[in-house]
Amino acid sequence: MSLFPTSRRGALLRFALGAVIVVAFAAATTAVAGLLQFKQFTAELDRTPALKHASVTIADPGNPQTLLLIGSDHRAGEPWSSANTDTMMLVRLDPVSLTINVLSIPRDLEVQLPQGGAVGPAKLNAAYSIGGPGLLIKTLQDQVFPSLHVNHIIDVNFGGFAALVDTVGCVYVDVDHRYYNNTAVTNYSSIDIQPGYQRLCGSDALAFVRFRHTDTDIVRNARQQDFLRWVKDEFGTSYLISNRDRLLGIFGAHTQTDADLHSIDGLINLFNLVAFSAGHTVKQVPFPAILQPCDPNGKIPCYVSADAGAEQQAFQRFMTPTLQQPAGGGGAGGRAAGKPGGGQGGGSADLTADPAGGQAQSGALRGAGMPVYYPRVLASGSSYCSGASGNCPTEIPSSESYPRAYQIRDINGTMHPAYHMTLELNPNLGQYYGVQGTTWTDPPILKGTKQTGTVGGKQLLEYFNGHKLSLVAWRTPGAVYWISNTLTDDLTNRQMVAIAASLSPLGPATRSASGLA
């Protein structure tokens, strides 16, 4: 019996897309060490029929491959007209690249589709319901990415998602702001998650990746891709090996693929490439979406559009291998400005000095149980979420407030003090960034590939998502602090480095002068 009811399929769809490529594929790679194991995995895939009329191009062994991952509620043997897809993700595996490139395509992208004997505007996910993966690929090739050649289709249905959640368990997640909604008050799904780095399990993890109440389809895609990276950073080979039989069974029973992946040669070709790419970081390529306004009466769908030239540029970035690590954020951002931290005095147009705001946040965190550091400069146009209801439109109960002091339970069960400051850049577009501190000095989020640079006397740890800094961390002997970019990486590298380099303690003199003693 499924752990999650059918009404939660949307959440399960989005969660499993990351789990498939990160967990199931990696587990399969550890299992297919010989011909016997390949035969076993082929038998697992044969539990569901191959996709008919799959529009794929078979790549030569050793060549790069493009995968189309689909999250759907389609059951084998049922008509496509009764199915839906919430997630469409292109994944590029290239043996010469240092990254696995990922491009999420908005389900609400406006395209032209056959409807009732005519052709008219529709959302991209309707192509799947009308004609399955074949029409979806044809629509992408004809109207979005003319140069797209898909080498394999992997369609994961909702039936195995609860089992994947059971197997993977909980995931440490960097929650950017307060997520709250009460279904009894609104028609949206319930969610109740505090901001800050934490371990999310089961329904909370699923609610987090499915959330779309106060942001956009683009932000939701970015949240899903971040979740994918967090899963990949946390779960190592030993975990995958120990759970490989169950993962292979789930993958085979609830996944439809093109016919080539039902053959030993096709599996060897793909999984050799997957194994070679297993240690690579995930590079998110943003889709150049333009959000269209909705009709107030709800009669016109809320479409996403895009400039054709921008679409081709995004596709080119997706297809281009990463041949070297991106330039360090410290050198490109902070030190190039000629001042420590890129101008901590706030003299730069993209940075604003706000020590008073940071001091007020620190004062509210005086019971955090650890030294609190605040940034003396912020991204221009941003401000702290603060107070009982906050400046941020999250509809939170009046008894709760920003900033947050709390405890993190580490992998071994030990509790550590932590705090999180939330800053809004553009809440209408779901753009929040954060300041995190904790005495847990080796959390999974800091285990990924990083670069280092000394700015303003601090040795900064810089974590990239492609060429954009997604996180900049700084260690003290007993704690670690970091600045998290927005989910869509809207802060520039310069801003990220400058904000991290400006982290300062609220000392006794400052506390007294601020009336916070």
N, C-alpha and C positions, 0 to 999 in steps of 0.2 A: 504493500500500500504506500502511496506517495506521502511523503512528509508534508508537502505543501498542496493546498487545494488548487483546483483548476483556475480559479479566479486570480491566482498570483502568477500565471504563466508569463506575463510580461516581464516581471522581475527576474524570473528564472532564466528567461531567454537571454537577457543582457548579461547576467552573471556568468552563464556557461560559456559564452563566446571567449572570454578571457581564459576560463578554465580549460577549454578544449586545446587551444594552441599552447598554453603554458604547461598544463598538467598532463592532459591525456596524451598529447603528442610526445612530450618529453618522457613520459612513462613508457610509451610504445618504443621509443628509441632505445631505452635501457633494456627492453625485452627482446628486441630483434637482433640479437647478437649472432644468430646463425640461421640456416635455412629452415630448421624445424620451427623456430620461433616465428619466422615470417609466415610459414604455413598456418600456424596457430592463429596469428593475427588476421590473416586472410579469411579464415573460418569465422572469426568473430565478426568481421565486416559483412560476411555473407548472411548474417542473421537478418539483415535488411536488404532489400533489392537495390541494385545500382540505379542511379538516376538515368532515366531514358532521355535520349536526345540532348545530352549534356553538351553545351557548346564550349568544349575545352580544346586546347592545343597541347599535345604531349611534348614535353621538353626532352631534349637529349640528355643523357646522364651527365651530371656535373654542371649543367647550365643553371642559371637562375630560374626561379619559379615564382609565379604569382598565384596566390590562393584566394578564393572568394569564400569567406566564412559567413554563413547565414544562420541566424537564430530564428526559428519558426515554431509553429505549433502543428506542422504538417505530419500526419501519420502515413506511413507507406501504404499504398493501395487506395488512399482516399483522394478525391478530386482536389485540385489546387484551389478551386473556387471556395472551398470551405476552410482554407488555410490563410494564415497571416504571418508576416515577418516584421519584427521590431528592430532587427539589427542587421546591417550589411557592412562588412569590413573586408578590405583588401589587405593582404599580408604579403610582403615581398621578401623572399629568402634568396640571398646572393652570396656565393662562396667567397667573393672578394670584398664583401662589405663588412664593416665592423658593427653594423646595426641590423636589426630586423625592422624594416620599415612598415608602418601601419597607417592606413588611411580609412577612416570611418566615413561612410556616405550617409547623409541625412535621409531618414525615411520619408521626410516631408518635402523632399526636393521635387519641384514642379517639373513634370514631363508630359509628353503627349502620348496617350494610350488609346487603343481601340475600346470603345464602350457603346454597346447597343447598336452596332452597325456603323458607327461614326468614330472619328478620332477627336479627342478633346483633352483638356488639361486634367491631370490627376497627380496624386502623390506617387513617388517612386515605389513605395512598398506595395502599391496596387498591382504593379507589374507581376509580382510574385503570385498574387492571388488569381490573376487572370491567366497567366501562362507558365507559372513555376519558374525555376532557376533559368531555363532557356530564354524566356522572354525578358527576365531581369537582366541577363548578360547582354542580350541584343539591344535593350533600351539603353544600357550604360554605354555600349559601343556606338550606337547611332546618335545619342543625344548628349552624352556627358564626356566620355573618354574615347575618342575615335581610335586611338592606338592601343587600346586595352586588349590583351590576349590572356585569358584565364587558363592556367595549366591544370588546376584542380578545383572542384567545388566540394565544400564540406558543409552539409546542412544538418544542424543539430536540432532535434525536436525536443519539446519540453519534457517528455517522459523521463529522460535520464538526468534532468537538471537537479532534482531533489537528491538523487543518489550522489551526484558530484558534490553538492553542498555537504552531504553527510561525510564524504570521504575527505574533502579538503579541510573541513572544519572551519575554524575562525581565521581571520586575516587582520593584521595590523594595518590600519588605514589612517591617513592624514586628513581628517575632516575639516574642511575649510571654514564652515560657519555653522550656526545652529539650524538644524533641520527639525521642523515641527509642523504637524498638521493633524487635526482631529476629524476623522471622517464623519462624526456625528454633527459637525458644524459645516463642513464643506463636502463636496462630492469627490474630493481627491483622496487617494489612499492615505492611511494613517502612517505617520512616521514621528519618531521622538529620539533624536540623536544629538548629543552635546558636541560642541566644537572641540578640536584638539586631536592629537595622535592617540589612538586607542585601538583596542581589539574588538572588532565587530564579528558577531556570530549570526548564523541562521537568518532569521527574518530581518534583523537590523542591517546586515550586509546587503541583502536583497533590496530592502527599501532604499538604501543609500544609492545603489547603482541604477535604480529605476526612477529616481526622483526627477520630477519635471514641473512641479507646481509653481515655483516662483522664478524659474530660469528658462532656458531654451533647449531645443533639440541639440544644438551645437555644444552647449555646456554639458549636457547629459552624455554625449559621445565622448567628450574629453574626460569626464568622470569615469566612464567605463574603461577608457584606455589607461588612465592612471591606476585604476584597480588592477588591470592586467599587469602593469609594471610592478605593483606592490606584491602581487601573488608570485611573480617570477623571482623577485628579490628574496622572498621569504622561504620558499619551498625548494630545498636542494635535492640533489640526486639520491641521497640515501632515503629520503622520504618517498620519492617516486618509486624507487626499486621495491621498497617494502609494501607499497600499495599497488604495484603494477598490475597484478592479476585482476583485481576489482576494477581498476581504471580501464583496462583493456575491455573487460566485459561490458562496462557502461558505454564506452565509446562505440563498440561494435553494435550493441543492441539499439542504440538511440541516435545513430548517425547514418545519413545517406550520403554517398559520395558518387563521383563519376566512376565509370566501369574500370578505368585504368587502375584505380586504387583497390580493386578487387583482385588484382593480379600480383604475383610475387615480384615481377620485374618493376611494376609501377610503385609498389611499396618500397622496394630497395632504393629506387631512384629518389623518391621523396625523403625517406627517412635518413638516408646518408646526408642529405642536405640539411635536414633538421638537426641531426646530431652535430654537424659541423657548426651550426649556428646557435647551439644551445647556450653558450656562454655570452652571447652578444646582447647588448642592451637593446631595448625597444625604443625606436624613434617614431614619434607621432608626427604625422604630416597633417596639418589642419586643412579642412575643406573650406574654401573661400565663400562661405555662406552669407547670403543677404536675407535677413528676416523680413518677410512681408507682413504688413498689418492685417489684422483680422477684422472681419465685418462685426460690428458691435452686436448685431442680431444673430450671429452665429450661422448665417446662411452661406458664407464664403469660407472655404477651408483656409487655415493659416499655412501658407506655403513657405518654403525656403527656395530662393533662387540663387543664381551665381553668374558672374560674368564669364563668358566662354573662354576668354584669354586667361583669366585667373584660374579657371579649372585646369587648363592645359599646363600652366606653370606648376600647380600643385601636383598634377600627375607626373610631371617630369621630375620633381623633387622626390616623389615616391619611388620612381623607377631608378633613380641615380644612387649607386652604392656609396656608402660612407667609407672613404679610403684613409682618413686620418681622424684622430680625435679633434673635436672643435676647439678653436682658440680659447684659452682660459678666460673665464669671465672677469677675473681680477685685472688681467692685462688689458683686455679689450674695453672694460667698463671703468673700474675705479682708478687704476694708476694712470691710465691715459688722460685723465682729467687734470692731472698736475697737482691734485690735492689728495690727502689720505681719504679713502672712502669716496672718491668722486665728488669732493666738495661738501663736507659735512656742515658747513655753515649755511647751506641752503641757497648758495649763489647760482645753482644750476636751474634751468627752466623746468627740468623734469623732476626736481627734488625740492621739498619744502621742509624747513626746520620746524619741528613741533615738539620741543622737549617738554613743554607743560602737559601736553596730552599724554605723552609717555609716562611722565611722573604720576599723573592722576591714575593711570592704569596700574602702575606699579604699587601705588598706595592701596588700591583696592585688592591687591594680591599679597598683602603683607602677611597673611596666614598661609602662604603657599608651602612653607616648610623647606624652602630652598632659596638661594640668592636669585633675585629677580633682576633681569636686564631688560631695558626698553630701548628702542631705536630713537636716536635724536633727530633723524630725518625720515620723511615719508615720501612716497610717490606723490607728486603734485596732483591735487584733486581728490585724494583719498582721505579718509578719516576713520577714527576708531569706532567700533560698535561698543556702546556703553550704556549703563543704566538698566532699570528693571525691564523695559521693553526694548531697549536698544535703539540706535539709529537705524538698525537694519530691519527690514520688513519681514520678520520671520514668524509673527503671530504667536510668540512664545508666551507661556503663562507669566503673569506679573510677578510671581514669586522667584523667578529665575532671572539671571542677569549676566552680562558681559562685564569684564573678562572672567575667565574660568580658572580656578585652582582646583586640582583634583589629584587622583592617584592612578598610576598605570601599573597593571600587573604584567610582569615580564614573562618570557617563555617558561621560566622555571617556577613561576608562581609568586615571586617576590614583588612586593608593592614598592613603588617609587613615587615621590612627589613630582608634580608636573603643573605647568600652567600654559594657557593659550590666550593670546590677544588676537582679536579678529578685526581686520580692517576692510572697509568697503571701498572698492574702486568704482564700480558701477553695479549696484544691486539689481537694477532693472534687467541687466544682461547676465546676472549670476556671477559677477566678478568680485571675489573676495580673496585677500591674501592674509597671511598669518605670521605671528611670532610665537615660537614654541620653545619651552624650556623643560628639562627633566633631568633627574639624577640618574636615570637609566642611560648609561653612556654608550651602549652598543646596540641600539634598536635596529630591527631589520631594515628600516628605511635608509640607513646609512651604510648598508653593506654593498651597495651598487658601485659601479665604476665612477671614480671621481678624479678631479684635479685639485691641486692646492695652489694657493697664492697668498702672500702676506700683504695686507692692506691696513693702514692705520694701526700698525703694531699687532694685528690679529692674523693668525694663520687660518685662512678660510678654506673650507672644504666645499668644492663646487660640483654640483650634480647637474648634468645636462639632459635635456630632452631634445635630441637633435642639436641645433645650434643655440637653443634657448636654455637659460638657466631655470631649472624647475625648483631647485632648493640650494641654499647656501648655509652651511653649518659652521659652528665655532665651538671648540671644546675648552673647558676649564678642567682643573684636576678632579673635580667632583661632579661635573654636570656637562650637559651639551645643550646648545641653543641653535635654532635654525629659523631662517626666513623661508616660507613656502610661497611660491608664485601662485597666481590664480590658476584655476583648472585649465584655462585656455592660454596660460603663459603670456599674459598681457603686459607684465612688467618687463622692461628691457634688462639686458644683462648688467648695464651700468647701474640701473636703479637697484637691482637685487644686491649687487656687491656693496654699493654705498650704504644701503639700509643695514646690511649685516655688519659692515665695518663700524657703524655708528652705535652699536649696542653698548649701553652704559648702565652701570648699577645705580640704584637709588640709595645713595649713601646717607648717613645720619644728618649731615649739614643740609643736603637737598631736601630730605624728608621734613626737617624742621621748618625750613624756609617755605615749603609748600603747604604747611599746616597739616602734614600727614603723620606727624610723630605719634 
